[in-house]
């Protein structure tokens, strides 16, 4: 399954956007990280990079 962002935990820092090697994450209009499921390769780079532990890959 692709990465999932817990919108209540996301602090809008953008670290996941910068770290994603597939450019599968962007910030939506409300400045919350959003994952493009078609691009996500489940590498978990964003999980490791997120300072608020708001991203999971199950």
mmCIF file of the N, C-alpha and C atoms, coordinates in Angstrom:
data_MODEL
# 
_entry.id   MODEL 
# 
loop_
_atom_site.group_PDB 
_atom_site.id 
_atom_site.type_symbol 
_atom_site.label_atom_id 
_atom_site.label_alt_id 
_atom_site.label_comp_id 
_atom_site.label_asym_id 
_atom_site.label_entity_id 
_atom_site.label_seq_id 
_atom_site.pdbx_PDB_ins_code 
_atom_site.Cartn_x 
_atom_site.Cartn_y 
_atom_site.Cartn_z 
_atom_site.occupancy 
_atom_site.B_iso_or_equiv 
_atom_site.pdbx_formal_charge 
_atom_site.auth_seq_id 
_atom_site.auth_comp_id 
_atom_site.auth_asym_id 
_atom_site.auth_atom_id 
_atom_site.pdbx_PDB_model_num 
ATOM 1   N N  . UNK A 1 1  ? 0.845  -1.182 0.000  1.00 0.00 ? 1  UNK A N  1 
ATOM 2   C CA . UNK A 1 1  ? 0.000  0.000  0.000  1.00 0.00 ? 1  UNK A CA 1 
ATOM 3   C C  . UNK A 1 1  ? 0.889  1.244  0.000  1.00 0.00 ? 1  UNK A C  1 
ATOM 4   N N  . UNK A 1 2  ? 0.449  2.283  -0.679 1.00 0.00 ? 2  UNK A N  1 
ATOM 5   C CA . UNK A 1 2  ? 1.241  3.528  -0.706 1.00 0.00 ? 2  UNK A CA 1 
ATOM 6   C C  . UNK A 1 2  ? 1.231  4.250  0.640  1.00 0.00 ? 2  UNK A C  1 
ATOM 7   N N  . UNK A 1 3  ? 2.086  5.226  0.752  1.00 0.00 ? 3  UNK A N  1 
ATOM 8   C CA . UNK A 1 3  ? 2.175  6.034  1.972  1.00 0.00 ? 3  UNK A CA 1 
ATOM 9   C C  . UNK A 1 3  ? 0.846  6.746  2.235  1.00 0.00 ? 3  UNK A C  1 
ATOM 10  N N  . UNK A 1 4  ? 0.550  6.901  3.531  1.00 0.00 ? 4  UNK A N  1 
ATOM 11  C CA . UNK A 1 4  ? -0.669 7.580  3.967  1.00 0.00 ? 4  UNK A CA 1 
ATOM 12  C C  . UNK A 1 4  ? -0.278 8.669  4.953  1.00 0.00 ? 4  UNK A C  1 
ATOM 13  N N  . UNK A 1 5  ? -0.828 9.866  4.764  1.00 0.00 ? 5  UNK A N  1 
ATOM 14  C CA . UNK A 1 5  ? -0.538 10.995 5.651  1.00 0.00 ? 5  UNK A CA 1 
ATOM 15  C C  . UNK A 1 5  ? -1.692 11.178 6.634  1.00 0.00 ? 5  UNK A C  1 
ATOM 16  N N  . UNK A 1 6  ? -1.355 11.208 7.922  1.00 0.00 ? 6  UNK A N  1 
ATOM 17  C CA . UNK A 1 6  ? -2.331 11.529 8.955  1.00 0.00 ? 6  UNK A CA 1 
ATOM 18  C C  . UNK A 1 6  ? -2.437 13.051 8.978  1.00 0.00 ? 6  UNK A C  1 
ATOM 19  N N  . UNK A 1 7  ? -3.509 13.574 8.450  1.00 0.00 ? 7  UNK A N  1 
ATOM 20  C CA . UNK A 1 7  ? -3.662 15.025 8.302  1.00 0.00 ? 7  UNK A CA 1 
ATOM 21  C C  . UNK A 1 7  ? -3.696 15.765 9.638  1.00 0.00 ? 7  UNK A C  1 
ATOM 22  N N  . UNK A 1 8  ? -4.069 15.075 10.705 1.00 0.00 ? 8  UNK A N  1 
ATOM 23  C CA . UNK A 1 8  ? -4.074 15.705 12.021 1.00 0.00 ? 8  UNK A CA 1 
ATOM 24  C C  . UNK A 1 8  ? -2.666 15.842 12.596 1.00 0.00 ? 8  UNK A C  1 
ATOM 25  N N  . UNK A 1 9  ? -1.746 15.013 12.137 1.00 0.00 ? 9  UNK A N  1 
ATOM 26  C CA . UNK A 1 9  ? -0.374 15.030 12.642 1.00 0.00 ? 9  UNK A CA 1 
ATOM 27  C C  . UNK A 1 9  ? 0.582  15.820 11.754 1.00 0.00 ? 9  UNK A C  1 
ATOM 28  N N  . UNK A 1 10 ? 0.218  16.048 10.489 1.00 0.00 ? 10 UNK A N  1 
ATOM 29  C CA . UNK A 1 10 ? 1.090  16.764 9.551  1.00 0.00 ? 10 UNK A CA 1 
ATOM 30  C C  . UNK A 1 10 ? 1.296  18.208 10.010 1.00 0.00 ? 10 UNK A C  1 
ATOM 31  N N  . UNK A 1 11 ? 2.572  18.628 10.087 1.00 0.00 ? 11 UNK A N  1 
ATOM 32  C CA . UNK A 1 11 ? 2.893  19.987 10.532 1.00 0.00 ? 11 UNK A CA 1 
ATOM 33  C C  . UNK A 1 11 ? 3.276  20.904 9.366  1.00 0.00 ? 11 UNK A C  1 
ATOM 34  N N  . UNK A 1 12 ? 3.040  20.431 8.137  1.00 0.00 ? 12 UNK A N  1 
ATOM 35  C CA . UNK A 1 12 ? 3.241  21.240 6.931  1.00 0.00 ? 12 UNK A CA 1 
ATOM 36  C C  . UNK A 1 12 ? 4.679  21.709 6.733  1.00 0.00 ? 12 UNK A C  1 
ATOM 37  N N  . UNK A 1 13 ? 5.641  20.898 7.154  1.00 0.00 ? 13 UNK A N  1 
ATOM 38  C CA . UNK A 1 13 ? 7.037  21.308 7.043  1.00 0.00 ? 13 UNK A CA 1 
ATOM 39  C C  . UNK A 1 13 ? 7.601  21.115 5.636  1.00 0.00 ? 13 UNK A C  1 
ATOM 40  N N  . UNK A 1 14 ? 7.023  20.188 4.857  1.00 0.00 ? 14 UNK A N  1 
ATOM 41  C CA . UNK A 1 14 ? 7.478  19.954 3.499  1.00 0.00 ? 14 UNK A CA 1 
ATOM 42  C C  . UNK A 1 14 ? 8.678  19.033 3.369  1.00 0.00 ? 14 UNK A C  1 
ATOM 43  N N  . UNK A 1 15 ? 9.148  18.486 4.467  1.00 0.00 ? 15 UNK A N  1 
ATOM 44  C CA . UNK A 1 15 ? 10.312 17.598 4.423  1.00 0.00 ? 15 UNK A CA 1 
ATOM 45  C C  . UNK A 1 15 ? 10.045 16.387 3.537  1.00 0.00 ? 15 UNK A C  1 
ATOM 46  N N  . UNK A 1 16 ? 8.878  15.819 3.624  1.00 0.00 ? 16 UNK A N  1 
ATOM 47  C CA . UNK A 1 16 ? 8.542  14.636 2.820  1.00 0.00 ? 16 UNK A CA 1 
ATOM 48  C C  . UNK A 1 16 ? 8.545  14.962 1.330  1.00 0.00 ? 16 UNK A C  1 
ATOM 49  N N  . UNK A 1 17 ? 8.094  16.150 0.985  1.00 0.00 ? 17 UNK A N  1 
ATOM 50  C CA . UNK A 1 17 ? 8.079  16.581 -0.419 1.00 0.00 ? 17 UNK A CA 1 
ATOM 51  C C  . UNK A 1 17 ? 9.509  16.630 -0.946 1.00 0.00 ? 17 UNK A C  1 
ATOM 52  N N  . UNK A 1 18 ? 10.409 17.183 -0.158 1.00 0.00 ? 18 UNK A N  1 
ATOM 53  C CA . UNK A 1 18 ? 11.813 17.306 -0.551 1.00 0.00 ? 18 UNK A CA 1 
ATOM 54  C C  . UNK A 1 18 ? 12.512 15.951 -0.624 1.00 0.00 ? 18 UNK A C  1 
ATOM 55  N N  . UNK A 1 19 ? 12.175 15.048 0.281  1.00 0.00 ? 19 UNK A N  1 
ATOM 56  C CA . UNK A 1 19 ? 12.883 13.779 0.398  1.00 0.00 ? 19 UNK A CA 1 
ATOM 57  C C  . UNK A 1 19 ? 12.366 12.675 -0.533 1.00 0.00 ? 19 UNK A C  1 
ATOM 58  N N  . UNK A 1 20 ? 11.154 12.763 -1.000 1.00 0.00 ? 20 UNK A N  1 
ATOM 59  C CA . UNK A 1 20 ? 10.574 11.696 -1.817 1.00 0.00 ? 20 UNK A CA 1 
ATOM 60  C C  . UNK A 1 20 ? 11.331 11.552 -3.139 1.00 0.00 ? 20 UNK A C  1 
ATOM 61  N N  . UNK A 1 21 ? 11.967 10.399 -3.377 1.00 0.00 ? 21 UNK A N  1 
ATOM 62  C CA . UNK A 1 21 ? 12.737 10.223 -4.607 1.00 0.00 ? 21 UNK A CA 1 
ATOM 63  C C  . UNK A 1 21 ? 11.874 10.119 -5.865 1.00 0.00 ? 21 UNK A C  1 
ATOM 64  N N  . UNK A 1 22 ? 10.609 9.795  -5.688 1.00 0.00 ? 22 UNK A N  1 
ATOM 65  C CA . UNK A 1 22 ? 9.700  9.641  -6.831 1.00 0.00 ? 22 UNK A CA 1 
ATOM 66  C C  . UNK A 1 22 ? 8.856  10.892 -7.084 1.00 0.00 ? 22 UNK A C  1 
ATOM 67  N N  . UNK A 1 23 ? 9.033  11.927 -6.263 1.00 0.00 ? 23 UNK A N  1 
ATOM 68  C CA . UNK A 1 23 ? 8.234  13.164 -6.358 1.00 0.00 ? 23 UNK A CA 1 
ATOM 69  C C  . UNK A 1 23 ? 6.737  12.837 -6.282 1.00 0.00 ? 23 UNK A C  1 
ATOM 70  N N  . UNK A 1 24 ? 6.404  11.921 -5.371 1.00 0.00 ? 24 UNK A N  1 
ATOM 71  C CA . UNK A 1 24 ? 5.025  11.457 -5.226 1.00 0.00 ? 24 UNK A CA 1 
ATOM 72  C C  . UNK A 1 24 ? 4.242  12.237 -4.173 1.00 0.00 ? 24 UNK A C  1 
ATOM 73  N N  . UNK A 1 25 ? 4.899  13.166 -3.489 1.00 0.00 ? 25 UNK A N  1 
ATOM 74  C CA . UNK A 1 25 ? 4.233  13.913 -2.427 1.00 0.00 ? 25 UNK A CA 1 
ATOM 75  C C  . UNK A 1 25 ? 4.249  15.398 -2.759 1.00 0.00 ? 25 UNK A C  1 
ATOM 76  N N  . UNK A 1 26 ? 3.116  16.035 -2.519 1.00 0.00 ? 26 UNK A N  1 
ATOM 77  C CA . UNK A 1 26 ? 3.001  17.478 -2.714 1.00 0.00 ? 26 UNK A CA 1 
ATOM 78  C C  . UNK A 1 26 ? 2.190  18.047 -1.562 1.00 0.00 ? 26 UNK A C  1 
ATOM 79  N N  . UNK A 1 27 ? 2.184  19.364 -1.473 1.00 0.00 ? 27 UNK A N  1 
ATOM 80  C CA . UNK A 1 27 ? 1.372  20.021 -0.445 1.00 0.00 ? 27 UNK A CA 1 
ATOM 81  C C  . UNK A 1 27 ? 0.074  20.471 -1.096 1.00 0.00 ? 27 UNK A C  1 
ATOM 82  N N  . UNK A 1 28 ? -1.059 20.163 -0.453 1.00 0.00 ? 28 UNK A N  1 
ATOM 83  C CA . UNK A 1 28 ? -2.340 20.569 -1.020 1.00 0.00 ? 28 UNK A CA 1 
ATOM 84  C C  . UNK A 1 28 ? -2.651 22.021 -0.642 1.00 0.00 ? 28 UNK A C  1 
ATOM 85  N N  . UNK A 1 29 ? -3.805 22.499 -1.020 1.00 0.00 ? 29 UNK A N  1 
ATOM 86  C CA . UNK A 1 29 ? -4.171 23.899 -0.779 1.00 0.00 ? 29 UNK A CA 1 
ATOM 87  C C  . UNK A 1 29 ? -4.181 24.275 0.699  1.00 0.00 ? 29 UNK A C  1 
ATOM 88  N N  . UNK A 1 30 ? -4.412 23.301 1.555  1.00 0.00 ? 30 UNK A N  1 
ATOM 89  C CA . UNK A 1 30 ? -4.431 23.581 2.992  1.00 0.00 ? 30 UNK A CA 1 
ATOM 90  C C  . UNK A 1 30 ? -3.060 23.338 3.628  1.00 0.00 ? 30 UNK A C  1 
ATOM 91  N N  . UNK A 1 31 ? -2.020 23.192 2.765  1.00 0.00 ? 31 UNK A N  1 
ATOM 92  C CA . UNK A 1 31 ? -0.640 22.989 3.209  1.00 0.00 ? 31 UNK A CA 1 
ATOM 93  C C  . UNK A 1 31 ? -0.454 21.678 3.972  1.00 0.00 ? 31 UNK A C  1 
ATOM 94  N N  . UNK A 1 32 ? -1.203 20.660 3.602  1.00 0.00 ? 32 UNK A N  1 
ATOM 95  C CA . UNK A 1 32 ? -1.052 19.325 4.165  1.00 0.00 ? 32 UNK A CA 1 
ATOM 96  C C  . UNK A 1 32 ? -0.468 18.427 3.078  1.00 0.00 ? 32 UNK A C  1 
ATOM 97  N N  . UNK A 1 33 ? 0.463  17.568 3.452  1.00 0.00 ? 33 UNK A N  1 
ATOM 98  C CA . UNK A 1 33 ? 1.089  16.664 2.487  1.00 0.00 ? 33 UNK A CA 1 
ATOM 99  C C  . UNK A 1 33 ? 0.058  15.708 1.903  1.00 0.00 ? 33 UNK A C  1 
ATOM 100 N N  . UNK A 1 34 ? 0.146  15.503 0.596  1.00 0.00 ? 34 UNK A N  1 
ATOM 101 C CA . UNK A 1 34 ? -0.746 14.605 -0.127 1.00 0.00 ? 34 UNK A CA 1 
ATOM 102 C C  . UNK A 1 34 ? 0.101  13.673 -0.985 1.00 0.00 ? 34 UNK A C  1 
ATOM 103 N N  . UNK A 1 35 ? -0.217 12.376 -0.942 1.00 0.00 ? 35 UNK A N  1 
ATOM 104 C CA . UNK A 1 35 ? 0.550  11.377 -1.680 1.00 0.00 ? 35 UNK A CA 1 
ATOM 105 C C  . UNK A 1 35 ? -0.167 11.015 -2.975 1.00 0.00 ? 35 UNK A C  1 
ATOM 106 N N  . UNK A 1 36 ? 0.573  11.040 -4.074 1.00 0.00 ? 36 UNK A N  1 
ATOM 107 C CA . UNK A 1 36 ? 0.054  10.563 -5.355 1.00 0.00 ? 36 UNK A CA 1 
ATOM 108 C C  . UNK A 1 36 ? 0.271  9.053  -5.361 1.00 0.00 ? 36 UNK A C  1 
ATOM 109 N N  . UNK A 1 37 ? -0.787 8.287  -5.183 1.00 0.00 ? 37 UNK A N  1 
ATOM 110 C CA . UNK A 1 37 ? -0.677 6.839  -5.043 1.00 0.00 ? 37 UNK A CA 1 
ATOM 111 C C  . UNK A 1 37 ? -0.142 6.158  -6.299 1.00 0.00 ? 37 UNK A C  1 
ATOM 112 N N  . UNK A 1 38 ? -0.290 6.785  -7.442 1.00 0.00 ? 38 UNK A N  1 
ATOM 113 C CA . UNK A 1 38 ? 0.217  6.205  -8.683 1.00 0.00 ? 38 UNK A CA 1 
ATOM 114 C C  . UNK A 1 38 ? 1.739  6.312  -8.789 1.00 0.00 ? 38 UNK A C  1 
ATOM 115 N N  . UNK A 1 39 ? 2.334  7.269  -8.086 1.00 0.00 ? 39 UNK A N  1 
ATOM 116 C CA . UNK A 1 39 ? 3.779  7.461  -8.128 1.00 0.00 ? 39 UNK A CA 1 
ATOM 117 C C  . UNK A 1 39 ? 4.507  6.819  -6.946 1.00 0.00 ? 39 UNK A C  1 
ATOM 118 N N  . UNK A 1 40 ? 3.816  6.611  -5.836 1.00 0.00 ? 40 UNK A N  1 
ATOM 119 C CA . UNK A 1 40 ? 4.441  6.097  -4.619 1.00 0.00 ? 40 UNK A CA 1 
ATOM 120 C C  . UNK A 1 40 ? 4.914  4.655  -4.823 1.00 0.00 ? 40 UNK A C  1 
ATOM 121 N N  . UNK A 1 41 ? 6.194  4.409  -4.481 1.00 0.00 ? 41 UNK A N  1 
ATOM 122 C CA . UNK A 1 41 ? 6.769  3.072  -4.613 1.00 0.00 ? 41 UNK A CA 1 
ATOM 123 C C  . UNK A 1 41 ? 6.934  2.376  -3.258 1.00 0.00 ? 41 UNK A C  1 
ATOM 124 N N  . UNK A 1 42 ? 6.381  2.969  -2.215 1.00 0.00 ? 42 UNK A N  1 
ATOM 125 C CA . UNK A 1 42 ? 6.416  2.406  -0.865 1.00 0.00 ? 42 UNK A CA 1 
ATOM 126 C C  . UNK A 1 42 ? 7.841  2.257  -0.329 1.00 0.00 ? 42 UNK A C  1 
ATOM 127 N N  . UNK A 1 43 ? 8.727  3.168  -0.689 1.00 0.00 ? 43 UNK A N  1 
ATOM 128 C CA . UNK A 1 43 ? 10.128 3.082  -0.272 1.00 0.00 ? 43 UNK A CA 1 
ATOM 129 C C  . UNK A 1 43 ? 10.328 3.477  1.189  1.00 0.00 ? 43 UNK A C  1 
ATOM 130 N N  . UNK A 1 44 ? 9.374  4.167  1.770  1.00 0.00 ? 44 UNK A N  1 
ATOM 131 C CA . UNK A 1 44 ? 9.370  4.606  3.172  1.00 0.00 ? 44 UNK A CA 1 
ATOM 132 C C  . UNK A 1 44 ? 10.363 5.723  3.484  1.00 0.00 ? 44 UNK A C  1 
ATOM 133 N N  . UNK A 1 45 ? 10.911 6.362  2.472  1.00 0.00 ? 45 UNK A N  1 
ATOM 134 C CA . UNK A 1 45 ? 11.810 7.492  2.703  1.00 0.00 ? 45 UNK A CA 1 
ATOM 135 C C  . UNK A 1 45 ? 11.067 8.602  3.442  1.00 0.00 ? 45 UNK A C  1 
ATOM 136 N N  . UNK A 1 46 ? 9.833  8.841  3.065  1.00 0.00 ? 46 UNK A N  1 
ATOM 137 C CA . UNK A 1 46 ? 9.034  9.891  3.703  1.00 0.00 ? 46 UNK A CA 1 
ATOM 138 C C  . UNK A 1 46 ? 8.723  9.555  5.163  1.00 0.00 ? 46 UNK A C  1 
ATOM 139 N N  . UNK A 1 47 ? 8.512  8.277  5.441  1.00 0.00 ? 47 UNK A N  1 
ATOM 140 C CA . UNK A 1 47 ? 8.234  7.839  6.814  1.00 0.00 ? 47 UNK A CA 1 
ATOM 141 C C  . UNK A 1 47 ? 9.422  8.180  7.701  1.00 0.00 ? 47 UNK A C  1 
ATOM 142 N N  . UNK A 1 48 ? 10.620 7.865  7.229  1.00 0.00 ? 48 UNK A N  1 
ATOM 143 C CA . UNK A 1 48 ? 11.833 8.138  7.997  1.00 0.00 ? 48 UNK A CA 1 
ATOM 144 C C  . UNK A 1 48 ? 12.113 9.640  8.117  1.00 0.00 ? 48 UNK A C  1 
ATOM 145 N N  . UNK A 1 49 ? 11.737 10.409 7.108  1.00 0.00 ? 49 UNK A N  1 
ATOM 146 C CA . UNK A 1 49 ? 12.037 11.847 7.086  1.00 0.00 ? 49 UNK A CA 1 
ATOM 147 C C  . UNK A 1 49 ? 11.050 12.694 7.884  1.00 0.00 ? 49 UNK A C  1 
ATOM 148 N N  . UNK A 1 50 ? 9.845  12.221 8.063  1.00 0.00 ? 50 UNK A N  1 
ATOM 149 C CA . UNK A 1 50 ? 8.792  13.035 8.713  1.00 0.00 ? 50 UNK A CA 1 
ATOM 150 C C  . UNK A 1 50 ? 9.088  13.268 10.183 1.00 0.00 ? 50 UNK A C  1 
ATOM 151 N N  . UNK A 1 51 ? 9.270  14.529 10.578 1.00 0.00 ? 51 UNK A N  1 
ATOM 152 C CA . UNK A 1 51 ? 9.592  14.841 11.982 1.00 0.00 ? 51 UNK A CA 1 
ATOM 153 C C  . UNK A 1 51 ? 8.413  14.652 12.934 1.00 0.00 ? 51 UNK A C  1 
ATOM 154 N N  . UNK A 1 52 ? 7.207  14.597 12.423 1.00 0.00 ? 52 UNK A N  1 
ATOM 155 C CA . UNK A 1 52 ? 6.048  14.443 13.313 1.00 0.00 ? 52 UNK A CA 1 
ATOM 156 C C  . UNK A 1 52 ? 5.424  13.049 13.222 1.00 0.00 ? 52 UNK A C  1 
ATOM 157 N N  . UNK A 1 53 ? 6.086  12.135 12.522 1.00 0.00 ? 53 UNK A N  1 
ATOM 158 C CA . UNK A 1 53 ? 5.601  10.761 12.378 1.00 0.00 ? 53 UNK A CA 1 
ATOM 159 C C  . UNK A 1 53 ? 4.179  10.705 11.818 1.00 0.00 ? 53 UNK A C  1 
ATOM 160 N N  . UNK A 1 54 ? 3.897  11.599 10.888 1.00 0.00 ? 54 UNK A N  1 
ATOM 161 C CA . UNK A 1 54 ? 2.540  11.693 10.333 1.00 0.00 ? 54 UNK A CA 1 
ATOM 162 C C  . UNK A 1 54 ? 2.319  10.785 9.131  1.00 0.00 ? 54 UNK A C  1 
ATOM 163 N N  . UNK A 1 55 ? 3.375  10.093 8.671  1.00 0.00 ? 55 UNK A N  1 
ATOM 164 C CA . UNK A 1 55 ? 3.249  9.272  7.464  1.00 0.00 ? 55 UNK A CA 1 
ATOM 165 C C  . UNK A 1 55 ? 3.510  7.814  7.817  1.00 0.00 ? 55 UNK A C  1 
ATOM 166 N N  . UNK A 1 56 ? 2.653  6.949  7.274  1.00 0.00 ? 56 UNK A N  1 
ATOM 167 C CA . UNK A 1 56 ? 2.830  5.509  7.462  1.00 0.00 ? 56 UNK A CA 1 
ATOM 168 C C  . UNK A 1 56 ? 2.717  4.810  6.116  1.00 0.00 ? 56 UNK A C  1 
ATOM 169 N N  . UNK A 1 57 ? 3.321  3.625  6.062  1.00 0.00 ? 57 UNK A N  1 
ATOM 170 C CA . UNK A 1 57 ? 3.171  2.738  4.908  1.00 0.00 ? 57 UNK A CA 1 
ATOM 171 C C  . UNK A 1 57 ? 2.818  1.385  5.496  1.00 0.00 ? 57 UNK A C  1 
ATOM 172 N N  . UNK A 1 58 ? 1.638  0.886  5.148  1.00 0.00 ? 58 UNK A N  1 
ATOM 173 C CA . UNK A 1 58 ? 1.189  -0.393 5.721  1.00 0.00 ? 58 UNK A CA 1 
ATOM 174 C C  . UNK A 1 58 ? 1.273  -1.495 4.701  1.00 0.00 ? 58 UNK A C  1 
# 
